Amino acid sequence: MIYTVTFNPAIDYVVRTGEMVIGATNRSNSEEIYFGGKGINVSMVLKELDMPSIALGFVAGFTGVAIEKGVQEAGIETDFVHLENGFSRINVKIKSSQETELNGQGPHITEDAIKELFAKLDCLQDGDTIVLAGSIPNTLPADIYEQILQHLSSKNIKAVVDATGELLLRVMKYKPFLVKPNNHELGELFNITLQTNEEIAQYARKLQEMGARNVLVSMAGDGALLIDENGKEHFCDVCKGTVRNSVGAGDSMVAGFLAGSKDGDYEFALKLGTATGGATAFSDGLAKRDDIDRLLEQLQS
């Protein structure tokens, strides 16, 4: 089973409007609501790929109730910790001639709530996968990723970590199954600007030497590069399409890679991850199966 962890889930309220006038009343042309957070995004896309998962994390208040119900209605099993105070955040995304975001802060997460999450993690068994993605709310310990992987270290768990900076470097000792920096984030880890695919591959191998089994580097319009756990280098070109949405594309790539790698075929996993990330980038919401299949065919032709 795949478990995804979303520390700070959100309702994404997307408003499309004409030109924004600051200080005046503006009216929307259309509105959409999505239930998200990086781990939830991974679960949503895994569902499109017929891969079951269980969504873990923290929810609070009436917005937390809506998030939990929305995720469950999408066919995903949930096991959230329910916080007694506050409410899960609402992120407002205004799309006019430019895209403007105002992200909520989210509820306070207590020590007791953290303990409850760790009790739920005890359900993981050998062979399961855990996905840890995104930044950490300021009410959680800065080393929460490390704490979780240490807690699970006695079991044969595949860990996927989609994080940046020290947050990523600190978990290398737990030999995560997959890490997914982009090329800029990879360079920042080593205080260098990476210019070529050869340089990107060189520093991806450094992450592998530090403990990561598979290193997937997304490079925006330049495609994606993978150093798999067998030391083999793979490159996949970018999909062709018009970018409409930047939210969730990286999470979708993680989901696609996980679905594609279940039989150990990393060449296919890279292509499916690239197609899935592209399907989200070319859509208003998260990737749908028909779009994923169409882009995958494009990459395999």
C-alpha atoms as one frame of an Amber mdcrd trajectory, in Angstrom:
protein
   0.000   0.000   0.000   1.066   3.569  -0.673   0.568   6.103   2.122   0.755
   9.826   1.413   1.259  12.421   4.146  -0.093  15.959   3.826   0.755  18.040
   6.877  -1.244  21.092   5.799  -4.093  20.161   3.392  -5.975  22.935   1.670
  -9.035  23.901  -0.269  -7.761  25.596  -3.415 -10.272  28.240  -4.474  -9.474
  29.190  -8.064 -11.024  32.405  -9.372 -10.804  33.436 -13.023 -11.411  37.074
 -13.768 -10.568  39.926 -16.104  -8.049  42.595 -15.239  -7.718  42.983 -11.463
  -8.115  46.436  -9.936  -6.540  46.676  -6.492  -8.759  48.482  -3.973 -11.921
  48.006  -6.031 -14.653  45.359  -6.240 -13.711  42.721  -8.834 -16.068  40.044
 -10.106 -15.168  36.543 -11.201 -15.856  35.019 -14.598 -15.687  31.470 -13.208
 -14.686  29.641 -10.044 -13.381  26.173  -9.188 -12.629  24.329  -5.964  -9.976
  21.634  -5.561  -8.960  19.645  -2.496  -5.208  19.593  -2.302  -1.869  19.596
  -0.638   1.085  17.753  -2.120   0.385  14.336  -0.613  -3.298  14.518  -1.494
  -2.336  15.479  -5.049  -0.210  12.335  -5.276  -3.109  10.212  -4.008  -5.534
  11.802  -6.475  -3.291  11.064  -9.452  -2.466   7.551  -8.234  -6.225   6.925
  -8.264  -6.314   7.906 -11.959  -3.583   5.313 -12.533  -5.514   2.581 -10.684
  -3.064   2.604  -7.764  -4.746   2.611  -4.333  -3.364   4.766  -1.557  -4.264
   5.997   1.916  -4.080   9.729   2.612  -2.706  10.704   6.023  -2.231  14.133
   7.559  -4.006  16.723   9.691  -7.410  18.361   9.146  -9.392  20.822  11.244
 -12.705  22.651  11.312 -15.393  22.901   8.634 -12.802  23.143   5.870 -11.138
  19.989   7.153 -14.487  18.202   6.986 -14.886  19.344   3.374 -11.368  18.223
   2.445 -11.854  14.791   3.996 -15.240  14.324   2.317 -13.912  15.524  -1.044
 -10.930  13.186  -0.978 -13.100  10.242   0.026 -15.642  11.023  -2.710 -12.745
  10.863  -5.171 -12.383   7.205  -4.150  -9.361   7.594  -1.881  -9.170   6.090
   1.585  -8.273   8.598   4.308  -6.994   8.313   7.863  -6.513  11.936   8.885
  -5.773  13.203  12.375  -8.607  15.566  13.375  -7.383  18.652  15.218  -9.606
  20.132  17.903  -8.978  23.801  17.096  -8.614  25.995  14.030  -9.517  25.125
  10.459  -7.696  23.727   7.457  -6.460  26.453   5.146  -8.029  27.940   2.058
  -5.662  28.958  -0.748  -7.031  31.623  -3.081  -5.639  31.571  -6.613  -6.661
  34.498  -8.796  -6.105  33.993 -12.510  -6.383  37.171 -14.550  -3.702  38.567
 -16.863  -1.325  37.324 -14.177  -1.690  34.590 -11.579  -1.831  35.717  -7.944
  -1.950  33.380  -4.949  -2.849  33.992  -1.326  -2.222  30.868   0.731  -3.699
  30.328   4.177  -1.597  29.507   7.215  -3.398  26.421   8.501  -4.165  25.198
  12.032  -1.813  24.699  14.972  -0.637  21.089  15.193  -0.220  19.908  18.783
   2.182  17.376  20.286  -0.751  15.027  20.916  -1.756  15.267  17.257   1.786
  14.394  16.178   1.723  11.355  18.461  -1.584  10.304  16.903  -0.054  10.515
  13.427   2.872   8.348  14.506   0.441   5.792  15.910  -1.200   5.629  12.480
   2.231   5.128  10.869   2.591   1.947  12.917   0.093   0.383  10.493   2.672
   0.415   7.680   4.068  -2.996   6.784   7.138  -4.275   4.947   6.836  -3.422
   1.261   4.605  -0.380   1.775   5.506   3.058   0.410   5.299   6.422   2.182
   5.292   9.738   0.311   6.550  12.817   2.166   6.217  15.963   0.075   6.474
  19.681   0.536   7.443  22.167   3.188   6.741  21.785   6.889   4.257  24.033
   8.753   5.916  26.159  11.423   3.953  24.350  14.142   5.760  21.087  13.369
   9.351  20.189  14.340  11.846  21.046  11.597  13.074  17.441  11.634   9.631
  15.805  11.291  10.653  14.004   8.075  13.637  12.515   9.871  11.466  11.540
  12.832   9.011   9.736  10.572  11.690   7.813   8.665  13.474   6.932  11.892
  10.166   5.677  13.296   9.760   3.424  10.249  13.420   2.399   9.934  12.916
  -1.080  11.399  10.572  -1.957   8.514  11.272  -2.381   4.812   9.398   0.765
   3.742   9.961   2.614   0.466  10.214   6.321   1.211   9.575   8.985  -1.412
  10.786  12.447  -0.400   9.913  15.494  -2.505  11.566  18.305  -0.570  14.346
  20.837  -0.881  17.465  22.045   0.911  18.408  20.716   4.322  15.016  19.041
   4.610  16.072  16.713   1.804  19.719  16.307   2.757  18.842  15.240   6.312
  16.890  12.183   5.139  19.552  10.773   2.811  20.823   8.522   5.616  17.496
   6.648   5.483  18.127   5.685   1.844  14.861   6.958   0.333  13.518   5.042
  -2.649  12.989   8.253  -4.624  13.931  11.918  -4.363  12.733  14.455  -6.945
  14.501  17.826  -6.973  14.314  20.042 -10.019  17.571  21.098 -11.651  17.688
  24.435  -9.797  17.021  22.790  -6.422  19.685  20.183  -7.156  22.233  22.920
  -7.839  21.268  24.787  -4.664  21.973  21.661  -2.601  25.608  21.886  -3.698
  25.873  25.696  -4.080  26.386  25.492  -7.824  24.510  26.543 -10.954  24.045
  23.509 -13.186  24.254  24.271 -16.886  24.255  20.987 -18.802  22.627  17.562
 -18.608  26.064  16.114 -17.869  26.445  18.371 -14.829  22.909  17.564 -13.666
  23.620  13.837 -13.957  26.913  14.274 -12.081  25.238  15.926  -9.092  22.257
  13.584  -9.185  24.796  10.777  -8.709  26.159  12.655  -5.693  22.709  12.464
  -4.116  22.708   8.770  -4.894  26.087   8.388  -3.214  24.574  10.074  -0.142
  21.857   7.414   0.041  19.030   8.044  -2.434  18.151   4.954  -4.480  16.522
   6.747  -7.419  17.104  10.418  -8.242  14.569  12.025 -10.573  15.428  15.550
 -11.722  12.733  17.582 -13.458  14.058  20.239 -15.814  10.893  22.096 -16.913
  10.973  22.592 -20.695  14.195  20.591 -20.996  12.623  17.278 -19.932  13.611
  15.034 -17.031  16.613  12.962 -16.049  16.701   9.850 -13.885  19.591   8.038
 -12.255  18.032   4.732 -11.252  19.051   2.503  -8.366  21.096   0.344 -10.742
  23.215   3.352 -11.677  21.712   3.667 -15.156  21.002   7.111 -16.583  17.708
   7.804 -18.380  16.507  10.955 -20.142  12.978  11.809 -21.240  12.043  14.751
 -23.425   9.241  17.080 -22.424   5.662  16.466 -23.585   4.163  18.764 -26.202
   1.282  20.947 -25.093   0.207  24.330 -23.741   0.932  24.932 -20.065  -2.206
  26.043 -18.224  -1.442  25.106 -14.643   1.672  24.838 -12.484   0.012  23.437
  -9.354   0.496  19.722  -8.763   2.641  18.907 -11.801   5.555  17.740  -9.648
   3.226  15.711  -7.413   1.738  14.149 -10.533   5.210  13.201 -11.753   5.852
  11.436  -8.443   2.574   9.521  -8.766   3.346   8.526 -12.344   6.825   7.354
 -11.437   5.505   5.240  -8.556   2.855   3.639 -10.759   5.350   3.015 -13.551
   8.090   1.571 -11.348   6.038  -1.120  -9.630   7.594  -3.786 -11.886  11.088
  -2.288 -11.763  11.007  -0.800 -15.280  12.585   2.603 -14.638  12.644   3.656
 -18.284   8.863   3.296 -18.363   8.524   4.888 -14.913  10.307   8.011 -16.146
   8.060   8.233 -19.208   4.873   7.697 -17.216   6.008  10.259 -14.647   6.752
  12.775 -17.397   3.409  12.134 -19.125   1.516  12.442 -15.845   3.248  15.673
 -14.885   2.544  17.034 -18.360  -1.118  16.036 -18.179  -1.507  18.171 -15.060
   0.481  21.091 -16.483  -1.731  21.116 -19.581  -4.995  20.959 -17.585  -6.886
  23.254 -15.223  -6.720  20.631 -12.462  -4.867  17.393 -11.809  -4.096  14.870
 -14.547  -6.850  12.668 -15.942  -6.257   9.176 -17.310  -7.160   9.940 -20.937
  -4.683  12.825 -21.053  -1.980  10.746 -19.361  -2.408   7.932 -21.890  -2.324
  10.366 -24.816   0.912  12.011 -23.648   2.494   8.657 -22.813   1.812   7.512
 -26.365   3.479  10.712 -27.564   6.612   9.878 -25.579   6.701   6.266 -26.729
   6.198   6.995 -30.433
